[in-house]
Amino acid sequence: MIGPIPVEEGGAFFDLSARLKLRVSGEDRLRFLNGQLTNDVRKASESNAIEASILNAKGKMDGHVFIVAETESFLLDADPELRESLQARLDRYIIADDVQIADVTDELSIFHLLSRSLPSLENSYRITSANRFAVAGWDIWILGKARDDVLAQLSKEFSFCDCDCAEILRLEQGIPRWGRELTPEIIPVEANLEARAIDYEKGCYIGQETISRMKMSGQQNKRLCGLVPVPDSLLSPGMRLFATTDVGKDVGWITSAGQSSRLRKNIALGYVKRGFNSIGSKLEVAPDAAATRHQVEIVDLPFK
């Protein structure tokens, strides 16, 4: 694992090859996907990836994906945990559409690069702009058999960021992850995905009614927040958050936590209920209601 990554400088790459990859083809692919995804698929191109959520009828998350266009298809990639469920979820809504969905996870690999400029690779590979860590980056799509070659080329010029390193970086940037902040109980607006993954001008899609209603009301039952302990103490996923003004009231929970060497402090992400999630608010945290509590403060994201 490499040391802290100055995000503004870039110069690091990530191996995302384990992610689920689906190729969606057929004459009706654009119309079909726009009826399933929260973002406008027309914004995805061969040189630019976009981010979107896939919802159920109640507006809660069935998946979270990145989409890039090919000449006659779209490529979707998602967290590996979704390999057993996401294709089946999409297939369920293919009625009379000319749409085919193929799992190409084992055929393709993805590297993601944080760098101001395009990498200089010996062969021609699909390179697209993608914002995966709240900072501009590049996705490099390759055939699986070329993975070791591209890994060697990138390693000559850039530092490799392994899974632990990537986890701390996404925490610092306040990026939600499937299985942690993103689950079937979460509405994407609650996870701060509104600006990146939702298009309010596009046509109808499954779950749109809930999303539109939340925009009109301006209210969310809970919101993903940045949390720091006061004073420094160890935070961990699953810890409960309690109000200091209403003693004993459970107002949320921690989803992810880790030690940032760049920031020199323990940081965490967690959901906090409406009325208790203002920046600067103090809460109490403990494994459960009966345990000794410590204080945490809600801070703006990304962490500084």
N, C-alpha and C positions, 0 to 999 in steps of 0.2 A: 504494500500500500504506500502511496506517495503521501507527502505532507499536505498542509493546507493549500487549497487552490485559490489564488486570487482571481475571482470570477471575471473581473474586468480585464484581466490579462489573458485568460484562456490558457491554451497550450496543454490541454489534457484530453485523453480520449477514454471511452467507455465501451465495453463489449456488451451489446444488447441482444446477442444472438439467441438467447434463451426465450425471448419474447415470442408470444403467439403471433403468427403471420397468416393472414387470410387474403387470398386474391379473389376479388369480386368482378365478374365479367358478365357479358350479355348486353343486348341492346337497351334494356331497361335499367341498367345498373345505377345510373345517376338519379333517376326518379325514385328508384327503390331506396337507395341509401339516404336520400334527402327526406324520405318518409320515416326513417329510423333514427337518424342522428340529430343532435341538437345544433350542430354547426352546418353552414351551407357548403355542401360538398363541391360546388362550383368554384370555390376558392382554393381548392387543392389543385396543384399542377404537378408537372413532372420535375419541377425545380423547387417546389415549396410544399411542405407538409403542414397540415392543419390539425387541430386538436378537437375532439368532440366526445360527448357522452352518449350512451345508449340507455334508454329509460324503459321502465314498465309503464302501464297505463296510469299509475298514481304519481308518476314523475320521479320515482326513485331509481337508483342506478342498477342497470344490468351489466354495464361495462363502461370502460373509458379507453379511447383509442386515439392513435394518430393515423392520418390518412394521406397518402400520396398518390398521384395519378400516374398511370402508364398509358401507352398509346391506346389500348383497347380494354383497359381494366383499371381497377383501383386496388392498392395494397393497404390493408389495415394491419396495424400491429398493436398488441395489448399485453398486459401482464401475463406471465405463464400460467398463473392460477386460473385464468379464464379459458384455457384450452378445452376443457371438458364442457363448458356451458355456452360460450359466446356464439360459436357457429350454429349450434342448435337453436339458440334464441333468434338469430337472423333467419335461418331456414324456415322457422315457424310462420313467418310473415310473407314468404314467397307463395303467392296464390296462382295467378295466371301471368306472372311476370317472366320475361326472358332474362333470368338472372341465374348465374352459377357461382357457387362459393366453394373454393378449394383451400384446404389447409396446406400451406407451403412452408410451414415452420422448419421442417427438416431440410428443405431445399435451399433456403436463403439465410444469410447472416446479416447482422446490422452492427456497425460501429457508429458511435456518436462522438463528434469532435467539437471541443470548445476552442475556437481559434478565429482570429479576425480574418484570416485568408483561407482559401481553399487548400487542402493538402495536395502535395505534389506526389502523385502515385504513378507507378510505372505503366500501369494498364488503365484502360477506360472503365470506370465503374459508375454506377448511378449515384450521384451526389446531390442531395437536396437540402435546402435550408430547413431547420426545425428548431423550435424553441421548447426544449424539454426541461431546462433548469432555470427558467425565467431569465435566460440570457441567450442571445443568438448563437446558434451552433449549426453543425452539419451532420446529416445522416449519410452514411456510406453503405449502400445496399450491394451485396455481393452474393455470388453463388457460394454455397457452403464449402465447396472444395477449395475455394480461394481464400478462405478465412485465415489460415496460418500465414500465407504470403502477405496479405494485407496487414495482419497483426505485426509481422516483422518490419514492414515498411513504416508503419505509424510509430513503432517503438523507437526508430532511429531519430525521429524528429520531435516526438511528444511524450509526455509522461502518461503512464497507464494508471487509471483510477479504478480500483477494484470495487467489489460490492460494498465493503465497509466504507470506503472513501466516498462512493456515490451516495450512500445513505446519509452521511453527515452533510454532504453538499446539498442534497434536496431538503434536509431539515433546515439548514441555514437559509435557504431560499424560500422556505414555506411552501414547498411543492407537495400536494397530496399524493398518496400512493394507494393503489388497489390493495385491499386486504387490511389496510391500516385506517387511513382517513376516508377512503372510498369503499363503501360496502353497499349491499342491497337495501340498507336502511337510510341511506343518505340521498338528499336532493342536491344536484350539482351546485346550485347557487350557495348552499350552506358551506360548501368546500372551497369557496372563492374561485370557482371555475367560470363565472359569468363572463368576464372580459375575454378570456382565451378560448372558450369552448362553446359559447352559446351565441346564435345569431337570431335576433328578435324580428328580423325583416323577412326571413325565409318563409316558405310554406309550412303546412301542418306536418307534425311528426308525432309519434307516440309519446305521450307524457307532456305535450306542449301546454295543455290547459293549466296544469299545476305551475309550470315555470312562468307562464304569462300572468297568472293570478298573483304570484309572489312579486313580480315586477311592479304590477299595478298597486299592490298594497304597500310595498316597500318593507314588508315585515318578514322576518325569518325566525323560526322557533329556536334555532341555535346557529352558531357560526364558528368556523375553524379559526382558532387564534394561536398566536405565538405566546409561549409561557416561559418565564425564567424564575428560578427559586430565589427567595429573599429571606435570609442570606443563602449562600450557595449550599445546596443539598442535592441528593440524588433523586431524579425523577425517573419514572418508568411507565411504560404503557399499561393501561388498565387502572391506574390510580384514579380515584374519584376527586372531584373538585367540589368544595363547599363554600357557601356564602359566608362572609364575615359579618355582614349586616343582619342576616337572618340565620342565627346560629343553628347548625345542623341541617340546613337546606342543601340538598344535593343539586348542583347546578351544572354538572358536566363531567367529562372524563378525559384523560390523556390517551392519545392514540399512538404517538411516537416520541422517543426521547433519545438523547445522546450527548456526548461530551464534544464540544467544538474546540479544537485546539487553536483555531484561528481567532475565535472570539474569547477563548480562555474561560469558558463557563458551560454549565449544563443547560441545554435548551430542550424545549418540548413543543409539540403541537397537540392541540386538544379542542374538543367541542365545548363551547360554553353557551348556556341558555340565554335567550333574550332578556335584557334588563340587567345582566351581570357581565356583559362582554365588551364594555368600553375600554379603549386603550388607557392604561394606567391604573385600572381597577386591581385591587388586591383580593385574592381568594385564598382559601386554605386547601391543602392537598394531603391525602392519606390513602393507604391501600383500601380502607373501608371506614365506615362511620365510627367504629369503636377504637381505631388506631390513633396513635399520636400524630398530630397534624403539624405541617409546616406551611409557611406562607409562599405564595407565588404571585407574580405580577403579570398582567396581560400587556404584551408589547406589540408594536407594529411589525408587519412582515414585509420584506425579508428581515431577518435578524441583523442587527448592527452592533 
